[in-house]
Amino acid sequence: MTDLQIRKIPFEFDESVPFQWNPANPDFGLLVNALSVLAIAFERYILGVTRQVLPRLSDPGIVEEAEAFLRQEGQHSRAHRLHVNALIRQYPGLRDVLDGAIADYDRLRERESPEFGIAYIAAVEATFTPLFKMMLDNRSTLFSPGDARVASLLVWHLVEEIEHRSSALVIYHGLIDDPWYRTRTAPRVFGHLTRLYGEVIEGFHRHVPPEDLQTDLRRIKSKQAWVREAAVHLPLIGPRRRSSDRPTAFQAVPGRQLMVALLRLLLSQTPHHRPADEPLPAWAETWFAAYDEGVDMTRFEGKPLRSAS
């Protein structure tokens, strides 16, 4: 029996939500905006592929897990659309960026087998617990300075991804009797995801004025971002960092935590990875307890940068 809870949180976004929701850390703000666009497209892919394989799952417990997983992911997609649609109303060209990401995942689903799709989903979902633990453990510098509407949406999504951390692999193992298949497909999976992330970043560059971005988008492209983080956290092996350089997205995160997250990201792609054994962010329990107490979770994290009226 699954213990996933379906939480319908009434997020609201309008044109007062700034594109740069986190001016205290603009690199992280734009990185997360790109992930929000990708989340809509990826979750549509999750829904399509998982529904396609549901009739092939023979274990009733796995079917129940899959259905709860789909309901949670459907809520995530709905909420991110509210946010991104508010941005599109301010920058209409972003509609093409979102549509392009969705179309890319639609083409992937058409050209690849359902088995590949489930392996793709399981590979990506396996990274979320170590990555999101690092983010939530450092929410005071990554999320708390940002707009409460956006920050609260993001931490809700992160804690629920951690809650269903095992779901995608449960579905994978219910369909595919080969733990190595996911590992073999991982390079293709992350190659696709990295390329699409870069296209979303380029779309921001085309459609959002520099004064609203508040940073150079080249700073958060995958390769450049890793180089800059290495310069900050590994100065002996990274390129020399000038004192005039702007802070990186994860500059305030202790280097040891970043290294642990990177190691666990690599381990998440091994064939016998078990998300249930991953260390979890203690703050997630704080979030769940506040939700159970009836706290307004639409403003639970961050601060009111602008009026929501």
C-alpha positions in Angstrom: 0.0 0.0 0.0 1.4 3.4 -0.9 1.6 6.1 1.7 1.9 9.1 -0.7 -0.4 12.0 0.1 -2.1 14.1 -2.5 -1.9 17.7 -1.4 -3.9 20.3 -3.5 -2.3 23.6 -2.4 -4.0 26.7 -3.8 -1.0 28.5 -5.3 -1.8 31.8 -7.1 0.4 33.8 -9.4 -0.2 37.0 -11.3 1.8 39.5 -13.2 3.3 40.9 -10.0 5.5 37.8 -9.7 9.0 38.9 -11.0 10.8 36.8 -13.5 13.9 37.2 -11.2 12.2 35.9 -8.1 15.5 35.7 -6.1 17.6 38.9 -6.7 19.8 38.0 -3.7 21.0 35.0 -5.7 20.1 35.7 -9.4 22.0 32.8 -10.8 20.0 30.4 -8.7 16.8 32.2 -9.4 17.2 31.8 -13.2 18.5 28.2 -12.9 15.3 27.3 -11.0 13.1 29.2 -13.5 14.6 26.9 -16.2 13.9 23.9 -14.1 10.3 25.1 -13.7 9.8 25.1 -17.5 11.5 21.7 -17.8 9.3 20.4 -14.9 6.1 21.0 -16.9 7.4 19.2 -20.0 9.0 16.4 -18.0 6.0 15.8 -15.9 3.8 15.6 -19.0 6.3 13.0 -20.2 6.0 11.1 -16.9 2.2 11.1 -17.1 2.2 9.9 -20.7 4.8 7.1 -20.3 3.5 5.8 -17.0 -0.1 5.6 -18.2 1.1 3.8 -21.2 2.8 1.0 -19.1 0.2 0.8 -16.3 -1.7 -2.1 -18.1 1.5 -4.1 -18.1 2.1 -3.9 -14.4 0.8 -7.1 -12.8 1.4 -6.3 -9.1 -1.5 -4.4 -7.6 0.8 -2.7 -5.1 2.9 -1.4 -7.9 -0.1 -0.2 -9.8 -1.3 1.6 -6.6 2.1 3.2 -6.2 2.1 4.3 -9.9 -1.3 5.9 -9.6 -0.4 7.9 -6.5 2.8 8.9 -8.2 0.9 10.2 -11.2 -1.5 12.2 -9.0 1.3 13.9 -7.2 3.1 14.7 -10.4 -0.1 16.0 -11.9 -0.4 18.5 -9.0 3.2 19.6 -9.6 2.6 20.2 -13.3 -0.5 22.2 -12.6 1.2 24.5 -10.0 4.3 25.1 -12.2 2.0 26.0 -15.1 0.3 28.7 -12.9 3.8 30.2 -12.3 5.1 29.9 -15.8 1.8 31.2 -17.3 2.1 34.3 -15.1 5.6 34.9 -16.6 4.3 34.3 -20.1 1.7 37.0 -19.6 4.6 39.4 -18.9 7.0 38.0 -21.6 4.8 36.4 -24.3 7.8 34.9 -26.1 8.3 32.5 -23.3 5.3 30.6 -24.7 7.5 29.4 -27.5 10.1 28.3 -24.9 7.6 26.2 -23.0 6.0 24.8 -26.1 9.4 23.9 -27.4 10.3 21.9 -24.3 6.9 20.1 -24.3 7.3 19.3 -28.0 10.8 17.9 -27.5 9.5 15.5 -24.8 6.6 14.5 -27.0 9.1 13.6 -29.8 11.2 11.6 -27.4 8.1 9.6 -26.4 7.2 9.0 -30.0 10.7 7.8 -31.0 11.7 5.7 -28.0 10.2 2.6 -26.4 8.1 2.7 -23.2 10.9 0.8 -21.5 13.3 3.6 -22.4 10.8 6.2 -21.1 10.4 4.4 -17.7 14.2 4.1 -17.5 14.5 7.9 -18.3 12.0 8.8 -15.6 13.7 6.5 -13.0 17.1 7.8 -13.8 16.1 11.5 -13.4 13.9 10.9 -10.3 16.8 9.0 -8.6 18.9 12.2 -8.6 16.2 14.3 -6.8 16.8 13.1 -3.2 20.5 14.0 -3.0 20.1 17.1 -5.1 17.0 18.4 -3.3 18.4 17.5 0.2 21.4 19.7 -0.6 19.0 22.5 -1.6 16.6 22.2 1.3 19.5 21.9 3.8 20.6 25.3 2.5 17.2 26.9 2.0 18.1 29.9 4.1 20.4 31.1 1.3 18.8 29.5 -1.7 15.0 30.0 -1.1 14.4 32.2 1.9 15.6 35.5 0.4 13.2 35.0 -2.7 9.6 35.8 -3.4 7.4 33.8 -1.1 5.1 32.7 -3.8 7.8 31.1 -5.9 9.9 29.9 -3.0 6.9 28.2 -1.4 6.0 26.5 -4.7 9.5 25.2 -5.1 10.0 23.8 -1.6 6.6 22.0 -1.8 7.7 20.4 -5.0 11.0 19.4 -3.6 9.7 17.8 -0.4 7.1 15.8 -2.4 9.7 14.6 -4.8 11.6 13.3 -1.7 8.4 11.8 -0.4 7.9 9.7 -3.6 11.6 9.1 -4.0 11.2 5.3 -4.6 8.1 5.4 -6.8 9.8 5.6 -10.2 12.2 2.8 -9.4 9.3 0.7 -8.1 7.6 1.1 -11.4 10.8 0.5 -13.3 11.5 -2.8 -11.5 7.9 -3.8 -12.0 8.3 -3.5 -15.7 11.9 -4.2 -16.5 13.8 -7.2 -15.2 17.3 -5.7 -15.8 18.7 -3.3 -13.2 21.6 -2.5 -15.6 19.3 -1.1 -18.3 18.7 2.1 -16.5 22.5 2.6 -15.9 23.2 2.0 -19.6 20.7 4.5 -20.7 21.8 7.2 -18.2 24.2 8.9 -20.6 21.5 9.4 -23.2 19.0 10.5 -20.6 21.2 13.2 -19.1 22.6 14.2 -22.5 19.0 14.9 -23.6 18.2 16.8 -20.4 21.3 18.9 -20.6 20.7 19.9 -24.2 17.1 20.9 -23.4 18.1 22.9 -20.4 20.5 24.8 -22.6 17.7 25.6 -25.1 15.5 26.9 -22.3 18.3 29.2 -21.1 18.8 30.5 -24.6 15.0 31.1 -24.8 15.2 33.2 -21.7 18.0 35.2 -23.3 15.9 35.9 -26.4 12.7 36.9 -24.6 13.5 38.5 -21.3 15.2 41.9 -21.0 18.7 41.9 -19.3 17.5 44.2 -16.6 14.8 41.6 -15.6 17.3 38.7 -15.8 19.7 40.5 -13.4 22.6 38.2 -14.5 24.3 36.9 -17.6 22.6 33.7 -18.6 25.9 32.2 -19.8 26.8 31.9 -16.1 24.2 29.2 -15.5 24.7 27.1 -18.6 25.7 23.6 -17.5 29.5 23.7 -18.3 30.0 27.3 -17.3 28.1 26.8 -14.0 30.2 23.8 -13.0 33.4 25.7 -13.8 32.5 28.6 -11.7 31.4 26.4 -8.8 34.7 24.6 -9.0 36.5 28.0 -8.9 34.7 28.9 -5.7 34.7 25.6 -3.9 37.9 23.9 -5.2 40.2 26.9 -5.8 43.4 24.7 -6.0 42.1 22.9 -9.0 39.5 25.3 -10.4 40.4 28.3 -12.5 41.4 31.4 -10.6 38.5 33.4 -9.4 38.7 37.2 -9.5 37.5 39.1 -6.5 35.1 41.1 -8.7 33.3 37.9 -9.9 29.6 37.7 -8.9 28.6 35.0 -6.5 27.7 31.7 -8.0 24.3 29.9 -7.5 25.7 27.6 -4.8 28.5 29.7 -3.5 26.9 29.8 0.0 26.6 26.0 0.1 29.5 24.4 2.0 31.9 22.7 -0.4 31.6 19.4 1.5 27.9 19.3 1.1 28.3 19.9 -2.6 30.8 17.1 -2.9 28.5 14.7 -1.0 25.6 15.6 -3.2 27.7 15.1 -6.3 28.9 11.6 -5.1 25.3 10.6 -4.3 24.2 11.8 -7.7 26.7 9.5 -9.3 25.7 6.6 -7.0 22.0 7.2 -7.9 22.7 5.8 -11.4 24.1 2.5 -10.2 22.0 -0.5 -10.9 21.2 -1.5 -7.3 20.5 2.1 -6.0 17.8 2.2 -3.3 16.3 5.7 -2.8 14.8 4.5 0.5 18.3 4.3 2.0 19.2 7.9 1.1 19.7 10.4 3.9 16.8 12.9 4.0 16.6 16.6 4.8 15.3 17.0 8.3 13.4 20.2 7.3 11.0 18.2 5.1 9.4 16.9 8.3 8.9 20.5 9.4 7.1 21.2 6.1 4.9 18.1 6.4 4.0 19.0 10.0 3.1 22.5 9.1 0.9 21.3 6.2 -0.9 18.9 8.6 -1.5 21.8 11.0 -3.3 23.8 8.3 -0.6 26.4 7.8 -0.8 28.5 4.6 1.8 26.6 2.5 1.5 29.1 -0.4 3.6 31.6 1.7 5.5 29.1 3.9 9.0 29.9 2.5 10.6 33.1 1.2 9.5 36.7 1.8 7.0 39.1 0.1 9.2 40.9 -2.4 6.2 42.5 -4.1 2.6 42.8 -3.4 0.5 39.8 -4.4 -2.6 41.9 -4.8 
